[in-house]
Amino acid sequence: MKAVGPVWRAASILIALGVLAPVLSLAWLALGSGLQHWAHLAEHVLPQAALNTAMLLAGVGVLVLVIGTGCAWLVTACDFPGRRVLHWALLLPLAMPTYIVAFAYLDLLHPIGPVQGALRWALGFDSPRQFRLPDLRSMPGAIFVLGFVLYPYVYMTARAMFMTQPAHLMEAARTLGESRGGAFFRVALPLARPALAVGLSLALLEALNDIGASEFLGIQTLTVAVYTTWITRSDLAGAAQIACAMLIVVVALVLLERNGRRHQRFGSAQRMRAIQPRRLHGAAAWAASAAAALPVAIGFVVPALYLVWETAKRLRQGGGISDGLLASLGNTLALAAGVTLAAVSAGLVVAWAVRSQGSTVNRARWQARVATLGYAVPGTVLAIGLLTPALAFDAALGALMGREGLPLMSAGIVLVIACAIRFLAMPVGGIEAGLARIPPALEQASRLLGETAGGTLRRVHLPLLQPAIAAGALLVFVDAMKELPATLLLRPANFDTLATWLYAEAARGTYEEGAIAALAIVLAGLLPVILLARNQLGTHPETLRA
């Protein structure tokens, strides 16, 4: 089979280098800003922000491990009322961006909100001064919100591992005198550690990328510090230096994920009789149902019902949907469509170039690995790193066109590029998996008949890749609709998406119209959750990032 043409190979290398460019630009900007910035940040900003970030990640990590692992084992090893529904319903919090859940619970758990009002009525108190719950705007509140939204990352990977563990290992432990709990902790849990590492690292990457929930809840994390340093203090160099500190955390989490994925291959290699769920009866059965349903209720059902109620109240009062919100919806769809087109096209180029390099495919795989690094880089970090080269190129382009201003930035092109870099891992991973299922004989026959690499892709592979491309496009489209950090930092003037509209409404404390934007985002987010449920809880990390 002929090797891929130089145009395909060059395009793939350029895409990989384009993904790497913001990180290199970030390092150059941070190192070239002098020691004065570093000294100020090290004394006044980084210690508290780093401590808050460490506490948040530690708390969220413990919570997602407990909830995700416990629910995965419960629906795998036990049979109880509602299990058939709960095994996929436990995925539903993935449709809820963290900032939307924080937005909902801030109103629900407000001292004069419905939950605390009902509690005071039931307990006989008249005012918040007599009785009030702990403030949600706190570190425990942030851990609570993020943990109950992000646990599905651990749940999916853990359940996939539990379902493939041979039943005879647990039976042997029971025969040797271990209790069911002892067999779980000494046999099933150690075998699932690689999967838990993958799910944990993905959940923590999402927590690190969060900006809306952390800021709503008053937690000054490194991500929030980057945003406030750039936007509030107009200190781009300082923001770049904080972003570099975040990259240290990102590298540690990526290494954890890579290590888990490497070892995960050995945990499910044997195809033996799987664990059969044990039927529970009586109080134990209903307790198991309640335990599995609680994360779904907190992470999805309660916030979703709140959004529906607030939206209905807004429409019932005759408020309708404002022109600004309709414009934000149009901007969101346009942005998501542009990002999807760019990411899927680039992903197809990278995956096809790597596939077609024949005997050098292992050496060429670095292009795919570099191209998919964007999924690990928080949106704030990516935006800071992309800004300097984008502004320089934009200014040169404007001078060449004889126009004042920044044509690419003002048209939203830079924002599209940033989001495409961030979500490129999804189409690359999906298309690579689709190509792996296509027999090489089809490609070889096409090339022997004189077809070029591009012609083979167009006439043979694209028709067979349609499901993989459609799935990748759906995931990218929905994630682009939900993206908040990069959109906040790189959007053109007077350009709002549903996410930034909701962010602004929450900052002003106007929840009714913000609920409409949030509900639209959640409804879109349900699509990839349904896709994941139909695919039996696939465990590929790039697919999980919907």
C-alpha positions as CSV (number, residue, x, y, z in Angstrom):
1,M,0.0,0.0,0.0
2,K,1.3,3.4,-0.9
3,A,2.1,5.8,1.9
4,V,0.0,8.9,2.5
5,G,0.9,11.9,0.3
6,P,3.0,14.7,1.6
7,V,0.1,17.1,1.7
8,W,-1.9,14.9,4.1
9,R,1.2,14.4,6.3
10,A,2.1,18.1,6.3
11,A,-1.5,19.0,7.2
12,S,-1.5,16.6,10.1
13,I,1.8,17.9,11.4
14,L,0.6,21.5,11.1
15,I,-2.5,20.7,13.1
16,A,-0.5,19.0,15.8
17,L,1.9,22.0,16.0
18,G,-1.1,24.3,16.0
19,V,-2.4,22.6,19.1
20,L,1.0,22.8,20.8
21,A,1.5,26.5,19.8
22,P,-0.7,28.0,22.6
23,V,1.2,26.1,25.3
24,L,4.6,27.3,23.9
25,S,3.3,30.8,23.6
26,L,2.1,30.7,27.2
27,A,5.5,29.6,28.4
28,W,7.2,32.4,26.4
29,L,4.8,35.0,27.7
30,A,5.2,33.9,31.3
31,L,9.0,33.6,31.2
32,G,9.5,36.9,29.4
33,S,7.6,39.1,31.8
34,G,10.3,39.5,34.4
35,L,10.7,38.5,38.0
36,Q,8.6,41.3,39.5
37,H,5.4,39.6,38.4
38,W,6.5,36.3,39.7
39,A,7.4,37.8,43.1
40,H,4.1,39.5,43.4
41,L,2.1,36.4,42.4
42,A,4.1,34.2,44.7
43,E,3.4,36.5,47.6
44,H,-0.2,37.6,47.1
45,V,-2.0,35.4,44.6
46,L,-0.6,31.9,44.1
47,P,-0.5,30.6,47.7
48,Q,-4.2,31.1,48.4
49,A,-5.3,30.1,44.9
50,A,-3.1,27.0,44.9
51,L,-4.3,26.0,48.3
52,N,-8.0,26.5,47.3
53,T,-7.4,24.5,44.1
54,A,-5.7,21.7,46.0
55,M,-8.5,21.5,48.6
56,L,-11.1,21.6,45.9
57,L,-9.5,18.8,43.8
58,A,-8.9,16.7,46.9
59,G,-12.5,17.0,48.1
60,V,-14.0,16.4,44.7
61,G,-11.6,13.5,44.1
62,V,-12.8,11.8,47.3
63,L,-16.5,12.4,46.6
64,V,-16.4,11.2,42.9
65,L,-14.5,8.1,43.9
66,V,-16.9,7.2,46.7
67,I,-20.1,8.0,44.7
68,G,-18.9,6.7,41.3
69,T,-17.3,3.5,42.6
70,G,-20.1,2.7,45.0
71,C,-22.9,3.2,42.4
72,A,-20.9,1.2,39.8
73,W,-20.5,-1.8,42.2
74,L,-24.1,-1.5,43.4
75,V,-25.7,-1.7,39.9
76,T,-23.2,-4.4,38.8
77,A,-23.3,-6.8,41.8
78,C,-26.8,-6.3,43.1
79,D,-30.3,-6.5,41.7
80,F,-32.9,-4.2,43.2
81,P,-36.0,-2.2,42.2
82,G,-35.2,0.4,39.6
83,R,-31.8,-1.0,38.7
84,R,-32.5,-1.2,35.0
85,V,-33.3,2.5,34.9
86,L,-30.6,3.7,37.3
87,H,-27.8,2.0,35.5
88,W,-28.1,4.5,32.7
89,A,-29.8,7.3,34.7
90,L,-26.6,7.6,36.8
91,L,-25.1,9.2,33.6
92,L,-27.5,12.1,33.5
93,P,-25.4,14.6,35.5
94,L,-23.1,14.6,32.5
95,A,-25.8,16.7,30.8
96,M,-25.4,19.3,33.6
97,P,-22.5,21.7,33.3
98,T,-21.1,22.5,36.8
99,Y,-21.9,26.2,36.5
100,I,-25.6,25.4,35.8
101,V,-25.9,23.2,38.9
102,A,-24.2,25.9,41.0
103,F,-26.6,28.4,39.5
104,A,-29.6,26.3,40.4
105,Y,-28.6,25.4,44.0
106,L,-27.6,29.0,44.8
107,D,-31.2,29.9,44.3
108,L,-32.7,26.8,45.8
109,L,-30.6,26.9,49.0
110,H,-30.6,30.6,49.4
111,P,-31.5,31.6,53.0
112,I,-34.9,33.0,51.8
113,G,-35.2,30.3,49.1
114,P,-37.8,27.5,48.9
115,V,-35.7,24.7,50.7
116,Q,-34.7,26.7,53.7
117,G,-38.1,28.4,53.9
118,A,-39.8,24.9,54.0
119,L,-37.4,23.7,56.7
120,R,-38.1,26.8,58.8
121,W,-41.8,26.3,58.4
122,A,-41.6,22.6,59.4
123,L,-39.4,23.4,62.4
124,G,-41.5,26.4,63.6
125,F,-39.0,29.2,62.9
126,D,-40.0,32.5,61.5
127,S,-36.8,34.0,59.9
128,P,-33.3,33.1,58.7
129,R,-31.9,34.6,61.8
130,Q,-33.4,31.8,63.9
131,F,-32.4,29.0,61.6
132,R,-30.4,28.7,58.4
133,L,-28.3,26.0,56.7
134,P,-24.6,26.4,56.1
135,D,-23.8,28.8,53.3
136,L,-23.4,27.1,49.9
137,R,-20.8,29.8,49.0
138,S,-18.0,27.9,50.6
139,M,-15.4,25.2,49.9
140,P,-17.7,22.4,51.1
141,G,-20.5,23.8,48.9
142,A,-18.2,23.8,45.9
143,I,-17.0,20.3,46.6
144,F,-20.7,19.2,47.0
145,V,-21.7,20.7,43.7
146,L,-18.8,19.6,41.6
147,G,-18.7,16.1,43.1
148,F,-22.3,15.3,42.4
149,V,-21.9,16.5,38.8
150,L,-18.6,14.9,37.9
151,Y,-19.0,11.4,39.5
152,P,-20.2,9.8,36.2
153,Y,-16.6,9.9,34.9
154,V,-15.6,7.4,37.7
155,Y,-18.9,5.6,37.4
156,M,-18.5,4.8,33.7
157,T,-15.0,3.5,33.9
158,A,-15.5,1.6,37.1
159,R,-18.7,-0.1,36.0
160,A,-17.1,-1.1,32.7
161,M,-14.2,-2.7,34.7
162,F,-16.6,-4.4,37.2
163,M,-18.7,-5.9,34.3
164,T,-15.6,-7.5,32.8
165,Q,-14.1,-9.0,36.0
166,P,-14.3,-12.8,36.1
167,A,-16.8,-14.0,38.6
168,H,-14.6,-16.9,39.8
169,L,-12.2,-14.5,41.5
170,M,-15.0,-13.2,43.8
171,E,-16.3,-16.8,44.3
172,A,-12.8,-17.9,45.3
173,A,-12.5,-15.1,47.9
174,R,-15.9,-16.1,49.3
175,T,-14.9,-19.8,49.4
176,L,-11.8,-18.8,51.4
177,G,-14.0,-17.1,54.1
178,E,-14.1,-13.5,52.9
179,S,-17.4,-11.6,53.4
180,R,-19.0,-9.8,50.5
181,G,-17.5,-6.5,51.6
182,G,-14.1,-8.1,52.2
183,A,-14.1,-9.7,48.7
184,F,-15.0,-6.3,47.2
185,F,-12.2,-4.4,48.9
186,R,-9.6,-7.2,48.5
187,V,-10.4,-8.4,45.0
188,A,-12.8,-6.3,42.9
189,L,-11.5,-2.9,44.0
190,P,-7.8,-3.5,43.4
191,L,-8.5,-4.9,39.9
192,A,-10.5,-1.8,39.1
193,R,-7.8,0.7,40.2
194,P,-6.6,1.5,36.6
195,A,-10.2,2.3,35.6
196,L,-10.6,4.4,38.7
197,A,-7.4,6.4,37.9
198,V,-8.8,7.2,34.4
199,G,-12.2,8.3,35.7
200,L,-10.7,10.3,38.6
201,S,-8.2,12.1,36.3
202,L,-10.9,13.1,33.9
203,A,-13.2,14.3,36.7
204,L,-10.4,16.4,38.2
205,L,-9.5,17.9,34.8
206,E,-13.1,19.1,34.5
207,A,-13.0,20.5,38.0
208,L,-9.8,22.3,37.2
209,N,-11.3,23.8,34.1
210,D,-14.4,25.0,35.9
211,I,-14.7,28.8,36.3
212,G,-18.4,29.5,36.6
213,A,-19.3,27.3,39.6
214,S,-16.1,28.2,41.5
215,E,-16.7,31.9,41.0
216,F,-20.5,31.7,41.8
217,L,-19.6,29.9,45.0
218,G,-16.8,32.3,46.0
219,I,-13.8,30.0,45.7
220,Q,-10.7,31.6,44.3
221,T,-9.1,28.8,42.4
222,L,-6.2,29.1,39.9
223,T,-8.7,29.2,37.0
224,V,-10.7,32.0,38.6
225,A,-7.4,33.8,39.4
226,V,-6.4,33.6,35.7
227,Y,-9.7,35.2,34.7
228,T,-9.7,38.0,37.3
229,T,-6.0,38.8,36.7
230,W,-6.6,39.2,33.0
231,I,-10.0,40.7,32.8
232,T,-10.2,42.7,36.1
233,R,-6.6,43.8,36.5
234,S,-5.7,43.8,32.7
235,D,-2.5,41.9,33.6
236,L,-1.9,39.4,30.8
237,A,1.6,38.5,31.9
238,G,0.4,37.7,35.4
239,A,-2.5,35.6,34.0
240,A,0.0,33.7,31.9
241,Q,2.2,32.9,34.9
242,I,-0.8,31.6,36.9
243,A,-1.8,29.5,33.9
244,C,1.7,28.0,33.8
245,A,1.3,27.0,37.4
246,M,-2.0,25.3,36.4
247,L,-0.1,23.4,33.7
248,I,1.8,21.6,36.5
249,V,-1.5,20.2,37.8
250,V,-2.6,19.4,34.3
251,V,0.6,17.4,33.6
252,A,0.2,15.4,36.8
253,L,-3.5,14.6,36.0
254,V,-2.6,13.6,32.4
255,L,0.2,11.3,33.7
256,L,-2.3,9.7,36.1
257,E,-4.7,9.1,33.2
258,R,-2.1,7.7,30.9
259,N,-0.8,5.4,33.6
260,G,-4.4,4.2,34.3
261,R,-5.2,3.6,30.6
262,R,-1.9,1.7,30.1
263,H,-2.7,-0.7,33.0
264,Q,-6.4,-0.9,32.2
265,R,-5.7,-3.1,29.2
266,F,-4.7,-5.9,31.6
267,G,-7.8,-5.8,33.8
268,S,-10.3,-6.9,31.1
269,A,-8.2,-9.1,28.9
270,Q,-9.9,-12.4,30.0
271,R,-13.3,-13.2,28.7
272,M,-14.9,-15.3,31.4
273,R,-18.2,-15.6,33.2
274,A,-19.1,-12.1,34.5
275,I,-20.3,-11.3,37.9
276,Q,-24.0,-12.1,38.3
277,P,-26.0,-9.5,40.3
278,R,-27.4,-10.8,43.6
279,R,-31.1,-10.2,44.2
280,L,-31.8,-8.0,47.2
281,H,-35.0,-8.2,49.2
282,G,-36.9,-6.1,51.6
283,A,-35.3,-3.1,53.3
284,A,-31.9,-3.8,51.7
285,A,-33.4,-3.6,48.2
286,W,-35.1,-0.3,48.8
287,A,-32.0,1.1,50.6
288,A,-30.0,0.2,47.5
289,S,-32.5,1.9,45.2
290,A,-32.4,5.0,47.4
291,A,-28.6,5.0,47.5
292,A,-28.3,4.7,43.7
293,A,-31.1,7.3,43.0
294,L,-29.7,10.0,45.4
295,P,-26.8,11.0,43.1
296,V,-29.1,11.2,40.1
297,A,-31.6,13.4,42.1
298,I,-28.9,15.8,43.4
299,G,-26.8,16.0,40.2
300,F,-29.6,16.1,37.7
301,V,-33.3,15.8,38.7
302,V,-33.5,18.6,41.3
303,P,-31.5,21.2,39.1
304,A,-33.5,20.2,36.0
305,L,-36.9,20.5,37.7
306,Y,-35.8,23.9,39.1
307,L,-34.9,25.1,35.6
308,V,-38.2,23.9,34.2
309,W,-40.1,25.6,37.0
310,E,-38.3,28.9,36.6
311,T,-38.7,28.8,32.8
312,A,-42.4,28.1,33.1
313,K,-42.8,30.9,35.6
314,R,-41.0,33.3,33.3
315,L,-43.2,32.4,30.4
316,R,-46.4,32.3,32.5
317,Q,-45.8,35.8,33.7
318,G,-45.7,37.0,30.1
319,G,-42.0,37.8,30.1
320,G,-41.4,35.6,27.1
321,I,-37.9,35.2,25.6
322,S,-36.0,38.5,25.2
323,D,-34.3,39.5,22.0
324,G,-31.0,39.3,23.7
325,L,-31.5,35.7,24.7
326,L,-32.6,34.8,21.1
327,A,-29.5,36.5,19.8
328,S,-27.4,34.5,22.3
329,L,-29.1,31.3,21.1
330,G,-28.2,32.1,17.5
331,N,-24.6,33.0,18.4
332,T,-24.3,29.7,20.3
333,L,-25.6,27.6,17.4
334,A,-23.3,29.4,15.0
335,L,-20.3,29.0,17.3
336,A,-21.0,25.3,17.9
337,A,-21.5,24.7,14.1
338,G,-18.2,26.4,13.3
339,V,-16.3,24.6,16.0
340,T,-17.8,21.3,14.9
341,L,-16.8,21.8,11.3
342,A,-13.3,22.8,12.2
343,A,-12.7,20.1,14.8
344,V,-14.2,17.2,12.7
345,S,-12.3,18.3,9.6
346,A,-9.0,18.5,11.5
347,G,-9.7,15.2,13.3
348,L,-10.3,13.5,10.0
349,V,-7.0,14.8,8.6
350,V,-5.0,13.7,11.6
351,A,-6.6,10.3,12.0
352,W,-6.3,9.5,8.2
353,A,-2.7,10.7,8.0
354,V,-1.7,8.5,10.9
355,R,-3.6,5.5,9.6
356,S,-2.1,5.8,6.1
357,Q,1.5,6.1,7.0
358,G,1.9,2.4,6.7
359,S,5.0,0.9,8.5
360,T,5.7,4.3,10.1
361,V,2.3,4.4,11.9
362,N,3.8,4.1,15.4
363,R,6.3,6.9,14.7
364,A,3.5,9.0,13.2
365,R,1.2,8.5,16.2
366,W,2.8,11.4,18.0
367,Q,0.7,13.7,15.7
368,A,-2.5,12.2,17.1
369,R,-1.2,12.4,20.7
370,V,-0.2,16.0,20.4
371,A,-3.4,16.9,18.5
372,T,-5.5,15.5,21.4
373,L,-3.6,17.4,24.2
374,G,-6.2,20.2,24.0
375,Y,-8.8,18.1,26.0
376,A,-6.5,18.3,29.0
377,V,-5.7,22.0,28.9
378,P,-8.3,24.2,30.7
379,G,-10.1,26.7,28.6
380,T,-8.6,29.7,30.5
381,V,-5.0,28.4,29.9
382,L,-5.7,27.8,26.2
383,A,-7.2,31.2,25.8
384,I,-4.2,33.0,27.4
385,G,-1.7,31.0,25.3
386,L,-3.7,31.6,22.0
387,L,-4.2,35.3,22.5
388,T,-0.7,36.6,21.9
389,P,0.0,34.8,18.6
390,A,-3.6,35.3,17.4
391,L,-3.4,39.1,18.1
392,A,0.0,39.3,16.3
393,F,-1.3,37.4,13.2
394,D,-4.6,39.3,13.3
395,A,-2.9,42.7,13.4
396,A,-0.6,41.7,10.4
397,L,-3.7,40.5,8.5
398,G,-5.6,43.7,9.2
399,A,-2.6,45.7,7.9
400,L,-2.3,43.6,4.8
401,M,-6.1,44.0,4.1
402,G,-5.8,47.8,4.8
403,R,-8.3,47.5,7.6
404,E,-8.1,48.8,11.2
405,G,-8.9,46.5,14.1
406,L,-8.6,42.8,14.5
407,P,-10.7,41.0,11.8
408,L,-10.3,37.5,13.1
409,M,-10.9,38.3,16.7
410,S,-14.0,40.5,15.9
411,A,-15.4,37.8,13.6
412,G,-15.1,35.1,16.3
413,I,-12.5,33.1,14.3
414,V,-10.0,33.0,17.2
415,L,-12.8,31.7,19.6
416,V,-13.7,29.0,17.0
417,I,-10.0,27.9,16.8
418,A,-9.6,27.8,20.6
419,C,-12.7,25.6,21.0
420,A,-11.7,23.4,18.1
421,I,-8.3,22.8,19.7
422,R,-9.9,22.0,23.1
423,F,-12.4,19.5,21.6
424,L,-10.2,18.0,18.9
425,A,-9.6,14.8,20.9
426,M,-13.2,13.7,20.4
427,P,-13.3,13.4,16.6
428,V,-9.7,12.1,16.5
429,G,-10.4,9.4,19.0
430,G,-13.8,8.4,17.4
431,I,-12.5,8.4,13.8
432,E,-9.4,6.4,14.8
433,A,-11.6,3.8,16.4
434,G,-13.8,3.8,13.3
435,L,-10.8,3.4,11.0
436,A,-9.5,0.5,13.1
437,R,-12.8,-1.4,12.4
438,I,-12.4,-1.1,8.6
439,P,-10.5,-4.1,7.1
440,P,-7.2,-3.0,5.6
441,A,-8.0,-5.2,2.6
442,L,-10.5,-2.6,1.4
443,E,-8.0,0.2,1.4
444,Q,-5.3,-2.0,-0.2
445,A,-7.6,-2.9,-3.0
446,S,-8.5,0.7,-3.7
447,R,-4.8,1.8,-3.8
448,L,-3.8,-1.2,-6.0
449,L,-6.5,0.0,-8.5
450,G,-4.7,3.3,-8.7
451,E,-6.7,5.4,-6.3
452,T,-5.0,8.1,-4.3
453,A,-5.0,8.4,-0.5
454,G,-7.6,11.2,-0.7
455,G,-9.7,9.2,-3.2
456,T,-9.6,6.1,-1.0
457,L,-10.8,8.2,1.9
458,R,-13.6,9.8,-0.1
459,R,-14.9,6.7,-1.8
460,V,-14.2,3.9,0.7
461,H,-13.7,5.1,4.2
462,L,-16.0,8.1,4.5
463,P,-19.2,6.1,3.8
464,L,-18.1,3.6,6.5
465,L,-17.0,6.3,8.9
466,Q,-20.4,8.1,9.0
467,P,-21.5,6.8,12.4
468,A,-18.1,7.6,14.0
469,I,-18.0,11.1,12.4
470,A,-21.6,11.8,13.4
471,A,-20.9,10.8,17.0
472,G,-17.8,12.9,17.2
473,A,-19.6,15.9,15.6
474,L,-22.4,15.6,18.2
475,L,-20.1,15.5,21.1
476,V,-18.1,18.5,19.8
477,F,-21.3,20.5,19.1
478,V,-22.7,20.0,22.5
479,D,-19.4,20.7,24.3
480,A,-19.0,23.9,22.3
481,M,-22.5,25.0,23.4
482,K,-21.5,24.5,27.0
483,E,-18.0,26.0,26.9
484,L,-17.7,28.9,29.3
485,P,-14.0,29.7,30.2
486,A,-12.7,30.1,26.6
487,T,-15.8,31.9,25.5
488,L,-15.7,34.4,28.3
489,L,-12.1,35.3,27.4
490,L,-12.0,35.2,23.6
491,R,-15.5,36.2,22.5
492,P,-15.9,39.3,20.3
493,A,-17.4,42.5,21.7
494,N,-21.2,42.3,22.2
495,F,-21.2,38.6,21.5
496,D,-23.0,36.4,24.0
497,T,-23.6,32.7,24.0
498,L,-26.1,30.9,26.2
499,A,-23.3,30.1,28.6
500,T,-22.0,33.7,28.9
501,W,-25.7,34.9,29.1
502,L,-26.3,32.6,32.0
503,Y,-23.0,33.7,33.6
504,A,-24.1,37.4,33.3
505,E,-27.6,36.7,34.6
506,A,-26.2,34.8,37.6
507,A,-23.8,37.7,38.4
508,R,-26.7,40.1,38.4
509,G,-28.9,37.7,40.5
510,T,-31.7,37.5,37.8
511,Y,-32.4,33.8,37.8
512,E,-35.6,33.6,35.7
513,E,-34.2,34.4,32.3
514,G,-30.9,32.7,33.1
515,A,-32.9,29.5,33.7
516,I,-34.2,29.6,30.1
517,A,-30.6,29.7,28.8
518,A,-29.6,27.0,31.2
519,L,-32.5,24.7,30.3
520,A,-31.5,25.0,26.6
521,I,-27.9,24.0,27.3
522,V,-29.1,21.0,29.4
523,L,-31.5,19.8,26.8
524,A,-28.7,19.8,24.2
525,G,-26.4,18.0,26.7
526,L,-28.9,15.2,27.0
527,L,-28.1,14.1,23.4
528,P,-24.6,12.7,24.1
529,V,-25.7,11.1,27.4
530,I,-28.3,9.2,25.4
531,L,-25.6,8.2,22.9
532,L,-23.3,7.0,25.7
533,A,-26.2,5.0,27.3
534,R,-26.9,3.3,23.9
535,N,-23.3,2.4,23.5
536,Q,-23.3,0.6,26.9
537,L,-21.2,3.0,28.8
538,G,-18.1,3.2,26.6
539,T,-14.9,4.0,28.4
540,H,-12.8,5.8,25.9
541,P,-11.7,9.0,27.7
542,E,-12.1,11.3,24.7
543,T,-15.7,10.0,24.3
544,L,-16.5,10.6,28.0
545,R,-15.9,14.4,27.8
546,A,-19.4,15.2,26.7
